[in-house]
């Protein structure tokens, strides 16, 4: 099992001053205090459950997800006639894990092994770290001895191409780009995928411009890009991931809703997780949209992209032993 929480905490140790400012572990301590009180109380009561509800909301689980979980916990307590708090922790853990383990939408493992090309289209609003994430994914696939192509599809942001070129050099992969100012993004992707198909690339990582709801032309452009991919490489394994900033909180749900309605997402990549005190958004997205977080970015280095682990995530809130 890949211990992603341990790696995150190792990052924390190197940034103690930053932690004290951001209050990174505040929520973790809050949950520990709650668990202490639960064991001290011995008996399950409404006050204990009300405090748990408040903790869920503070941790960005969201109202709908919180009420669903609390109701589920209360139903199990009533059905099993549980009165002692020693039964409560396993019930809560089971509830969280059950939500997170629901079947994903059109998702298969990134380590999928077959002869087809794998295409990953990364989308999101400005500043979430799409280009950096592509660089880190490129390194992961490079480590698997895959032939990787980076597609510089962010033609809108100044410096985007230079940033991707930097990652291309760092990971020693190939990059496809067009420097013509009037070159359309649709045309760029058509040429890039034609090139990728001709040269038998195993993995194609597609960067895109940051998009907001009020930029209708950029939003509709995503549909065109996806159609081009499906047309040119119809037999490829295509996945569309939304890249979210972990510090966004509940606003992340609006982004998920917007992009999922537009092009249908297959998963989430959560960046800047090394500065997060509210990881409940992961569970909220899963419950509301059945979309799982696949990776979390925990730093600036090329290997700072960690596979999301459900059990480690739940352990961070409610450890197996206390």
C-alpha positions in Angstrom: 0.0 0.0 0.0 1.4 3.4 -1.0 1.6 5.5 2.2 0.6 8.9 0.9 -0.3 10.4 4.3 3.2 9.5 5.5 4.8 11.3 2.5 2.6 14.3 3.1 3.5 14.5 6.8 7.2 14.3 5.8 6.6 17.4 3.7 5.0 19.0 6.8 8.1 18.4 8.9 10.2 20.3 6.5 7.8 23.3 6.6 7.1 23.7 10.3 7.0 27.5 10.2 4.6 27.4 7.3 2.4 24.9 9.1 2.0 27.1 12.2 0.8 29.9 9.9 -1.6 27.8 7.9 -2.9 25.7 10.7 -2.5 22.6 8.6 -3.0 20.1 11.3 -5.8 21.9 13.1 -8.6 19.7 11.8 -6.5 16.6 12.5 -6.2 17.7 16.1 -9.9 18.5 16.3 -10.7 15.0 15.2 -8.3 13.5 17.8 -10.0 15.6 20.5 -13.3 14.3 19.3 -12.1 10.7 19.5 -10.7 11.3 23.0 -14.1 12.6 24.1 -15.8 9.7 22.5 -13.8 7.2 24.5 -14.2 9.3 27.7 -17.9 9.5 27.3 -18.3 5.7 27.0 -21.9 6.1 25.8 -23.1 7.4 22.5 -25.2 10.5 22.8 -26.7 13.3 20.7 -24.0 15.8 21.8 -21.2 13.5 20.5 -22.9 13.1 17.1 -23.7 16.8 16.9 -20.0 17.6 17.4 -19.1 15.1 14.8 -21.5 16.8 12.3 -19.8 20.1 13.0 -16.3 18.6 12.4 -17.5 17.2 9.1 -18.7 20.6 8.0 -15.6 22.4 9.1 -13.5 19.9 7.2 -15.3 20.6 3.9 -17.4 17.5 3.7 -20.3 19.8 2.8 -23.8 19.8 4.1 -25.3 17.1 1.8 -22.4 14.7 2.4 -22.4 15.4 6.2 -26.1 14.9 6.6 -25.9 11.7 4.6 -23.1 10.3 6.7 -24.7 11.3 10.0 -28.0 9.8 9.0 -26.3 6.6 8.0 -24.4 6.4 11.2 -27.5 7.1 13.3 -29.4 4.4 11.4 -26.7 1.8 12.0 -26.6 2.8 15.7 -30.3 2.4 16.0 -30.5 -0.9 14.0 -27.6 -2.5 15.9 -28.7 -0.9 19.2 -25.2 0.3 19.8 -24.8 2.3 22.9 -21.0 2.2 23.7 -18.7 4.6 21.9 -16.2 1.7 21.2 -18.6 0.7 18.4 -18.8 4.2 17.0 -15.4 4.5 15.4 -15.7 1.4 13.2 -19.2 2.5 12.1 -17.8 5.9 11.0 -14.8 4.4 9.2 -17.1 2.0 7.4 -19.4 4.8 6.3 -16.5 6.9 4.9 -14.8 3.9 3.1 -18.1 2.8 1.6 -18.7 6.2 0.0 -15.1 6.4 -1.3 -15.2 2.9 -2.8 -18.2 3.4 -4.9 -17.6 2.5 -8.6 -15.9 5.2 -10.6 -17.3 6.6 -13.8 -15.5 5.2 -16.8 -12.2 5.0 -15.0 -9.5 2.3 -15.2 -6.1 2.2 -13.6 -3.4 4.6 -14.9 -1.1 1.6 -15.1 -3.5 0.0 -17.7 -1.4 -2.4 -19.7 -2.5 -3.0 -23.3 -1.4 -2.1 -26.8 -3.6 1.0 -27.1 -2.3 4.5 -26.6 -3.3 6.2 -23.3 -4.5 9.9 -23.6 -4.9 12.1 -20.5 -6.7 15.4 -21.0 -6.2 17.7 -18.0 -8.7 20.5 -17.6 -9.5 23.1 -15.0 -9.6 26.8 -14.1 -6.6 29.1 -14.0 -3.9 28.5 -11.4 -4.7 25.0 -10.3 -1.4 23.5 -11.5 -2.4 21.6 -14.7 1.0 22.1 -16.4 3.0 21.1 -13.3 0.8 18.0 -12.9 1.4 17.0 -16.5 5.1 17.2 -15.8 4.8 15.0 -12.8 2.6 12.5 -14.7 5.2 12.5 -17.5 7.9 11.4 -15.0 5.6 8.6 -13.6 5.0 7.2 -17.1 8.7 7.7 -18.0 9.6 5.5 -15.0 7.3 2.8 -16.4 9.4 3.0 -19.7 6.5 4.5 -21.6 7.0 6.6 -24.7 5.4 9.9 -23.7 4.3 13.0 -25.6 3.5 16.3 -24.0 0.9 18.4 -25.9 1.2 22.1 -25.3 -2.5 22.9 -25.5 -2.4 26.0 -23.2 -2.1 28.6 -25.9 -3.8 31.3 -23.8 -1.6 31.8 -20.8 1.7 33.7 -21.2 4.6 31.4 -20.3 2.6 28.2 -20.5 4.7 26.8 -23.3 8.0 27.7 -21.6 6.8 26.0 -18.4 5.9 22.8 -20.2 9.2 22.9 -22.1 11.0 23.0 -18.7 9.1 19.9 -17.6 9.8 18.2 -20.9 13.5 18.8 -20.4 13.4 17.7 -16.8 11.6 14.4 -17.6 13.3 13.8 -20.9 10.1 13.3 -22.9 9.0 14.7 -26.2 6.8 17.8 -26.6 4.5 18.9 -29.4 3.8 22.6 -29.7 3.0 25.3 -32.3 4.5 28.8 -32.0 2.3 30.4 -34.6 0.2 33.1 -32.9 -2.9 32.5 -35.0 -2.8 28.7 -34.8 -6.2 27.5 -33.5 -6.2 25.1 -30.5 -8.3 22.6 -32.5 -5.8 22.6 -35.3 -2.9 22.1 -32.8 -4.6 19.1 -31.3 -5.4 17.6 -34.7 -1.7 17.9 -35.7 -0.5 16.7 -32.3 -2.6 13.6 -32.2 -1.9 12.8 -35.9 1.8 13.0 -35.0 1.3 10.9 -31.9 -0.5 8.2 -33.8 2.1 8.1 -36.6 4.9 7.8 -34.1 3.3 5.2 -31.8 3.4 7.1 -28.5 2.2 5.0 -25.5 1.0 8.0 -23.5 -0.2 11.5 -24.6 -0.5 14.1 -21.9 -2.6 17.1 -23.0 -2.3 20.5 -21.4 -5.2 23.0 -21.8 -5.9 26.6 -21.1 -7.5 27.6 -17.8 -11.2 28.0 -18.3 -13.9 29.9 -16.4 -17.7 29.7 -16.8 -17.9 33.2 -18.3 -15.4 32.3 -21.0 -17.9 30.5 -23.3 -15.6 30.3 -26.2 -12.9 28.5 -24.2 -15.4 26.2 -22.6 -16.9 25.1 -25.9 -13.4 24.7 -27.2 -13.0 21.7 -24.8 -15.8 19.9 -26.5 -14.0 20.3 -29.8 -10.7 19.1 -28.4 -12.3 16.0 -27.1 -14.1 15.3 -30.4 -10.8 15.6 -32.2 -9.1 13.1 -29.9 -12.0 10.6 -30.2 -12.0 11.0 -34.0 -8.2 10.7 -34.7 -7.5 8.1 -32.0 -10.8 6.3 -31.6 -9.3 3.2 -30.2 -7.2 5.0 -27.6 -7.8 4.9 -23.8 -9.0 8.5 -23.1 -9.4 9.9 -19.6 -10.4 13.5 -18.7 -9.2 14.7 -15.3 -10.2 17.9 -13.6 -7.2 19.5 -11.7 -8.4 21.2 -8.5 -6.5 23.3 -6.0 -7.0 21.7 -2.6 -7.3 25.1 -0.9 -10.3 26.0 -3.0 -12.7 24.3 -0.5 -16.4 24.1 -1.3 -15.9 26.2 -4.5 -14.3 23.1 -5.9 -17.8 21.6 -6.2 -18.9 24.3 -8.5 -15.9 23.6 -10.8 -16.6 19.9 -10.8 -20.3 20.5 -11.6 -19.3 22.9 -14.5 -16.7 20.7 -16.2 -18.5 17.4 -15.6 -21.7 18.7 -17.3 -19.6 20.0 -20.2 -17.4 17.1 -21.1 -17.9 14.3 -18.6 -15.0 13.8 -16.2 -13.3 10.5 -15.2 -11.5 11.6 -12.1 -9.9 14.4 -10.1 -6.3 15.4 -9.4 -6.0 17.5 -6.2 -3.0 19.8 -6.2 -1.3 21.8 -3.4 -2.3 19.2 -0.8 0.8 20.0 1.3 -1.0 23.1 2.5 -4.4 21.7 3.2 -6.3 21.5 6.5 -9.7 20.5 5.0 -9.5 17.3 3.0 -13.2 16.6 3.3 -13.8 17.9 -0.2 -12.4 14.6 -1.5 -15.3 12.7 0.0 -17.9 15.4 -1.0 -16.9 15.1 -4.6 -17.1 11.4 -4.5 -20.5 11.4 -2.8 -22.1 14.0 -5.0 -20.5 13.1 -8.4 -19.1 9.6 -8.0 -15.7 11.0 -9.1 -12.6 9.8 -7.2 -9.4 11.7 -6.5 -6.7 9.8 -8.3 -3.6 11.7 -7.3 -2.6 14.4 -4.8 0.2 16.9 -5.5 2.2 17.5 -2.3 5.1 19.7 -3.5 7.0 21.2 -6.3 9.4 18.4 -7.1 8.9 16.0 -10.0 8.1 13.1 -7.8 5.6 15.0 -5.6 2.5 13.4 -7.1 1.2 10.7 -4.9 -1.4 8.0 -5.6 -4.5 8.6 -3.5 -5.1 5.9 -0.9 -8.6 5.5 0.6 -7.6 3.7 3.7 -4.8 6.1 4.5 -7.2 9.0 3.9 -9.7 7.6 6.4 -7.0 6.7 8.9 -5.9 10.3 8.9 -9.3 11.2 10.4 -10.2 8.1 12.4 -7.1 5.9 13.1 -7.5 2.2 13.6 -5.9 2.5 17.0 -5.8 5.4 19.4 
